[in-house]
């Protein structure tokens, strides 16, 4: 499941060019991470672990994290810097 999630994320961002100052989620780094709820790509293209149901998410540039597949960050959508909680979508 983790490998499938990583592969889909890798393919989703693989075609886009990222600016040189941004980090990238490298295959070696992602495969070494032990994320209990899957892998997510951070605001700057770096590898992060996805958040689980009830965890905090969102914030400025998603600094609090992104939710796992099947979950949504329940927050005030009018405020891009709003903090929220991961809920079932």
N, C-alpha and C positions, 0 to 999 in steps of 0.2 A: 504494500500500500504506500509506504513512504517513497519507494523508488518510482512508482507510478506518478505520485504527486510531484516529485522533483522533476521527472521527465516532462510533465505537462507545463510546469512553471518555466523550466529551461527553454522549452520550445516557444512558449509565449513571449519571452523577453529576448530570445536569441537573435531575432531578426532586427531588433532595434539597436541603433548605435547609441551608446551612452557617452556622455561627456567624459573627458579624460580625468577630471578631478573626482569622479564618482567611483566608489568601490564596486566590485562585481562579485557575485556569488559564484565562486569557482566550484567545479565538480568535486575536487578533492576536499575542500572545506565542507561542502554540503554533505558529502557521504560520511565524513567523520563526526558530524553533529548528531547528538542523540536527542532528537526532539520527540517527546512523547505524543504530541498532537499534530505532527507534521511540520513541514517546512514552509516558510513564507519568505518573500522577498521584501526587504526593508525599503524605506523611502529613498535610499541612495544606492539601491541595487545590491546591498549586502545580504548575506544569509542570516535569517533570524528564525526562531522557533515560533510556530503559530500558537495563538492563544486558544484556550478551551472555553467551554460554556461557563459563563459567570465571571470570566476574567476581564480585567480592564482592557480597553482598546482605544484606538483613536488618538486624540491629542494633536498638537502641531506636528505636521508631517508624519502622522501615525507613530509618534515617538513611544506611545504606550503599547504598540504592537498591532498586528492584524489577526483576525480570527481564522480558525481552521476552516477547511472546506465544509460547506453545509451550514456555517454559522455566519451571522451578520453582526456588525458593530451597531448596536442600538444607541444612537446619539442624536443630538440636534443637528439635522442635516443642513440647516441654514448657517451654521457656524462651522467652518472647515477645521477649526482648532478644538472642537468640542471633544470631551472625553465621554466614553460610553462603556457598555458591557456587552460581551459576546452572548448572543441569543440565537435560538434556532430560527432559520430563515425559511 
